[in-house]
C-alpha cells in the first residue's frame, strides 16, 4: 500500500484555485519531493495532507486513512514541520522536546531513549539549555525537526524546511533526513530550491497549482530532448536579447554569470562563429551543457503555459 495517495485534489479559496486536480502517490519508505516556486500550491497540499484544511474536491489518503474522515488517526502517525518556526522561543531546546514528548504522550522510558537519539543526529546536545530564540536558523530547523520526530511518526511531512538556511546547514539537514529515511520513515518534503531535488527518490514539479513533471531526477533529465548550451559573454543581457531573436533558439535562461540556451537543432561551429561575429565579440564561449532540474522545470513551465 502506498503511504500517501492524492487523487484529483482541488483546493480553492473563493474564486482563486490554489491546486487544480493533481494526482500522485508516495511509496512507503520513499523520500519524495514537492519542487516549485512560492505560490505553486505546495503548502496548500501539505496542510491538507496534515488534515489542517479540507479538499474542495478529490481525496487524499494517508496509510489508507482519508484526511477528511480520520483526522485524529492521521495526526497520530504523522510528523509535521511547517514552514515558519513554530516552537516556543522562550523555552530551551530540552524544554521544547520534553513538551512535545508529553503532548504526544510518549512513555517515559521511550522518551529518554528518543531524546538520546534525537540529540545524537541533530548535534543539539551542547545547546540543550539554550533558549530556542537564541539558536541559529539552522539549529532552529533541527530543533523543529526533532520535535516533529519525538513520537516516532510513520510519515514525516516538511514544508520548505531549508528556506533561508545557510548552505552548510542545508546540507547537514538533508543528511539527517537520509538517516531518518533509513530507519523506515516515509518523508514528504517541499522546497523551492531546485538543486534539492537531487536528494529525493522521486519528485513532482509544481507550477501554478498543477504538476508539470513527475519522476526520479534522472528520469526527468533524460526526457529533456533539446540541445542545451552554456554560453558566456561580457554582457549577458545583450547576449540573451541577441539569442532570443535567433530562429533556432527555443529558450534562454540566465544562471548567474552564464546563459543557458536551448535549440531546436544543435548548431554547428560555423553558426557559432557567425553569431560571435554578429555580437561583435560579446559571445566569448559556448559549450554543450547537461540539463539540471532547474532547466527541466523552466522548460516544463513554459510548455504548460503554451
C-alpha positions as CSV (number, residue, x, y, z in Angstrom):
1,X,0.0,0.0,0.0
2,X,1.3,3.5,-0.9
3,X,1.8,5.8,2.1
4,X,0.1,8.8,0.6
5,X,-2.4,8.8,-2.3
6,X,-3.6,12.1,-3.9
7,X,-6.5,11.7,-6.3
8,X,-7.9,14.6,-8.3
9,X,-7.2,17.0,-5.5
10,X,-8.5,20.5,-5.9
11,X,-8.4,23.4,-3.4
12,X,-10.0,26.8,-3.9
13,X,-10.1,29.9,-1.8
14,X,-13.2,31.7,-3.0
15,X,-12.6,32.2,-6.8
16,X,-8.9,31.5,-6.5
17,X,-7.8,28.0,-7.4
18,X,-4.7,27.1,-5.4
19,X,-4.4,23.5,-6.6
20,X,-6.0,22.2,-9.7
21,X,-6.7,18.5,-10.0
22,X,-3.4,16.8,-9.1
23,X,-2.7,13.0,-8.9
24,X,0.3,11.2,-7.4
25,X,1.3,8.7,-4.7
26,X,4.2,8.4,-2.3
27,X,5.6,4.9,-1.7
28,X,6.3,3.5,1.7
29,X,9.9,4.4,2.8
30,X,10.3,6.9,0.0
31,X,11.8,10.4,0.3
32,X,9.5,12.3,-2.0
33,X,10.0,16.0,-3.0
34,X,7.5,18.7,-4.0
35,X,9.5,21.1,-6.0
36,X,8.3,24.5,-7.1
37,X,8.4,28.3,-6.6
38,X,6.4,30.2,-4.0
39,X,2.7,30.3,-4.8
40,X,2.8,26.9,-6.7
41,X,0.4,25.2,-4.2
42,X,2.9,23.2,-2.2
43,X,1.9,24.5,1.2
44,X,-1.8,24.1,0.5
45,X,-1.2,20.4,-0.5
46,X,0.9,19.8,2.6
47,X,-1.6,21.4,5.0
48,X,-4.3,19.2,3.5
49,X,-2.3,16.1,3.9
50,X,-1.7,17.0,7.6
51,X,-5.6,17.5,8.0
52,X,-5.3,21.2,8.7
53,X,-7.5,22.2,5.7
54,X,-10.0,20.2,3.7
55,X,-10.1,19.5,-0.1
56,X,-12.6,21.4,-2.3
57,X,-12.7,18.3,-4.5
58,X,-10.9,14.9,-4.6
59,X,-9.4,12.7,-2.0
60,X,-6.1,12.3,-0.1
61,X,-5.3,9.1,1.8
62,X,-2.5,8.7,4.4
63,X,-1.9,5.0,5.1
64,X,-5.4,4.3,3.9
65,X,-7.0,6.9,6.1
66,X,-9.0,9.7,4.5
67,X,-7.8,13.2,5.6
68,X,-11.5,14.4,5.8
69,X,-12.8,11.4,7.8
70,X,-9.9,10.3,10.1
71,X,-8.1,13.4,11.2
72,X,-7.2,12.1,14.7
73,X,-5.9,8.8,13.3
74,X,-3.7,10.6,10.8
75,X,-2.3,13.1,13.3
76,X,-1.1,10.2,15.5
77,X,1.0,8.7,12.7
78,X,2.3,11.9,11.0
79,X,5.1,14.3,12.0
80,X,4.6,17.8,10.6
81,X,7.1,20.6,10.3
82,X,5.6,23.9,9.0
83,X,7.5,26.5,7.0
84,X,7.5,29.0,9.8
85,X,9.4,28.3,13.0
86,X,6.6,27.2,15.3
87,X,8.2,26.2,18.6
88,X,8.3,28.1,21.8
89,X,11.1,30.7,21.7
90,X,11.2,31.3,25.4
91,X,11.7,27.6,26.2
92,X,15.1,25.8,26.0
93,X,15.9,23.1,23.5
94,X,15.3,20.5,26.2
95,X,12.1,22.0,27.3
96,X,10.7,22.1,23.8
97,X,11.5,18.5,23.3
98,X,10.0,17.5,26.6
99,X,6.9,19.5,25.9
100,X,6.2,17.8,22.5
101,X,7.0,14.4,24.0
102,X,4.4,15.0,26.7
103,X,2.0,16.4,24.1
104,X,2.2,13.2,22.1
105,X,2.1,11.1,25.3
106,X,5.4,9.4,24.7
107,X,6.1,6.9,27.5
108,X,8.9,8.0,29.9
109,X,11.2,5.1,29.1
110,X,10.7,5.6,25.4
111,X,11.0,9.4,25.7
112,X,14.5,9.2,27.2
113,X,15.7,6.8,24.5
114,X,14.2,9.0,21.8
115,X,15.8,12.1,23.3
116,X,19.2,10.5,23.1
117,X,18.7,9.5,19.5
118,X,17.5,13.0,18.5
119,X,20.4,14.7,20.2
120,X,22.8,12.3,18.5
121,X,21.8,13.1,15.0
122,X,20.8,16.7,15.4
123,X,24.0,17.6,17.4
124,X,22.0,19.8,19.6
125,X,23.1,18.2,23.0
126,X,25.6,21.0,23.7
127,X,22.8,23.5,23.3
128,X,20.1,21.8,25.3
129,X,19.9,24.6,27.9
130,X,19.8,27.4,25.2
131,X,16.5,29.1,24.5
132,X,15.1,28.4,21.1
133,X,15.0,32.1,20.3
134,X,18.8,32.2,20.7
135,X,19.6,29.4,18.2
136,X,20.8,30.0,14.7
137,X,18.4,29.4,11.8
138,X,19.9,26.0,11.0
139,X,19.7,24.9,14.7
140,X,16.1,26.1,14.9
141,X,15.2,23.9,12.0
142,X,17.0,20.9,13.5
143,X,15.1,21.5,16.8
144,X,11.8,21.8,14.9
145,X,12.6,18.5,13.1
146,X,13.4,16.8,16.3
147,X,10.1,17.9,17.9
148,X,8.3,16.6,14.8
149,X,10.1,13.2,15.3
150,X,9.7,12.8,19.1
151,X,6.8,10.4,18.8
152,X,8.4,8.3,16.0
153,X,5.9,9.1,13.3
154,X,5.5,6.7,10.3
155,X,5.2,9.7,8.0
156,X,7.2,12.9,8.1
157,X,5.9,16.0,6.3
158,X,8.2,19.0,5.9
159,X,7.2,22.4,4.4
160,X,10.3,24.1,3.0
161,X,12.5,23.1,5.9
162,X,15.7,24.6,4.5
163,X,14.2,28.0,3.5
164,X,16.6,30.8,4.5
165,X,19.1,28.4,5.9
166,X,22.8,28.7,5.0
167,X,24.2,26.2,2.5
168,X,26.2,24.2,5.1
169,X,23.2,23.8,7.4
170,X,21.1,22.8,4.4
171,X,23.5,20.0,3.5
172,X,23.5,18.8,7.2
173,X,19.7,18.9,7.2
174,X,19.5,16.6,4.2
175,X,22.0,14.2,5.7
176,X,19.7,14.0,8.7
177,X,16.7,13.3,6.5
178,X,18.5,10.4,4.8
179,X,19.3,8.9,8.2
180,X,15.6,9.2,9.2
181,X,14.6,7.5,5.9
182,X,17.0,4.6,6.6
183,X,15.0,4.0,9.8
184,X,11.9,3.3,7.6
185,X,10.2,6.7,7.8
186,X,8.3,7.9,4.7
187,X,9.3,11.6,4.0
188,X,7.4,14.2,2.0
189,X,9.3,17.4,1.7
190,X,8.7,20.6,-0.2
191,X,11.3,23.1,-1.4
192,X,11.8,26.0,-3.8
193,X,15.5,25.1,-4.2
194,X,15.6,23.2,-7.5
195,X,19.0,21.6,-6.7
196,X,17.5,19.9,-3.6
197,X,15.6,17.6,-6.0
198,X,18.8,15.6,-6.3
199,X,18.3,14.4,-2.6
200,X,14.9,12.9,-3.4
201,X,14.0,9.4,-4.7
202,X,11.2,11.0,-6.8
203,X,9.8,14.5,-7.2
204,X,6.8,16.4,-8.5
205,X,7.5,19.7,-10.2
206,X,4.8,22.1,-9.2
207,X,3.7,25.2,-11.1
208,X,0.5,27.3,-10.6
209,X,-1.3,24.6,-8.8
210,X,-0.5,21.8,-11.3
211,X,2.0,19.1,-11.6
212,X,4.2,19.7,-14.7
213,X,6.7,16.9,-14.1
214,X,6.8,13.7,-12.1
215,X,9.6,11.1,-11.7
216,X,13.1,10.5,-10.5
217,X,15.6,13.3,-11.0
218,X,17.5,11.2,-13.6
219,X,14.3,10.3,-15.5
220,X,13.3,13.9,-15.7
221,X,16.7,14.9,-17.1
222,X,16.6,12.1,-19.7
223,X,13.3,13.5,-21.0
224,X,15.0,16.8,-21.9
225,X,15.3,16.3,-25.7
226,X,16.8,19.6,-26.9
227,X,20.4,20.6,-27.4
228,X,21.4,22.8,-24.5
229,X,24.4,25.1,-24.4
230,X,26.1,27.1,-21.6
231,X,27.1,30.5,-23.1
232,X,29.3,33.2,-21.7
233,X,29.9,36.8,-22.7
234,X,30.9,40.2,-21.5
235,X,27.3,41.5,-21.5
236,X,24.9,38.6,-20.8
237,X,21.7,40.7,-21.1
238,X,22.7,41.9,-24.5
239,X,23.7,38.3,-25.4
240,X,20.3,37.0,-24.2
241,X,18.5,39.6,-26.3
242,X,20.5,38.5,-29.3
243,X,19.7,34.8,-29.0
244,X,16.0,35.4,-28.4
245,X,15.9,36.7,-32.0
246,X,17.7,33.6,-33.4
247,X,15.2,31.4,-35.2
248,X,16.7,28.1,-34.0
249,X,16.6,29.1,-30.3
250,X,13.8,27.7,-28.1
251,X,14.6,29.2,-24.7
252,X,17.2,31.4,-23.0
253,X,17.7,31.5,-19.2
254,X,20.3,33.4,-17.1
255,X,22.1,31.5,-14.4
256,X,24.5,33.8,-12.6
257,X,27.3,34.7,-15.0
258,X,26.3,32.2,-17.7
259,X,23.4,31.9,-20.2
260,X,21.6,28.6,-20.9
261,X,20.4,28.5,-24.5
262,X,18.4,25.6,-25.9
263,X,18.0,24.9,-29.6
264,X,15.5,23.1,-31.9
265,X,18.6,21.5,-33.6
266,X,22.2,21.5,-32.5
267,X,24.1,24.4,-34.1
268,X,27.4,23.7,-35.9
269,X,30.7,25.5,-35.5
270,X,30.1,27.8,-38.4
271,X,26.9,29.1,-36.9
272,X,28.6,29.8,-33.6
273,X,31.4,31.7,-35.3
274,X,28.8,33.7,-37.3
275,X,26.9,34.6,-34.1
276,X,30.2,35.6,-32.4
277,X,30.9,38.0,-35.3
278,X,27.4,39.3,-35.2
279,X,27.7,40.1,-31.5
280,X,31.0,41.9,-32.2
281,X,32.8,39.5,-29.9
282,X,30.4,39.7,-27.0
283,X,29.9,35.9,-27.4
284,X,33.0,34.7,-25.7
285,X,32.5,31.0,-25.1
286,X,30.0,28.2,-25.6
287,X,29.8,24.5,-24.7
288,X,27.3,21.7,-24.5
289,X,25.6,21.5,-21.1
290,X,23.8,18.7,-19.4
291,X,20.4,19.9,-18.1
292,X,19.8,20.4,-14.4
293,X,16.4,20.1,-12.7
294,X,16.1,23.8,-12.9
295,X,16.5,23.7,-16.7
296,X,13.9,20.9,-16.8
297,X,11.5,22.9,-14.6
298,X,11.8,26.0,-16.7
299,X,11.2,24.0,-19.9
300,X,8.1,22.3,-18.5
301,X,6.9,25.6,-17.0
302,X,7.0,27.3,-20.5
303,X,5.3,24.3,-22.1
304,X,2.5,24.3,-19.6
305,X,1.7,27.9,-20.4
306,X,1.5,27.4,-24.2
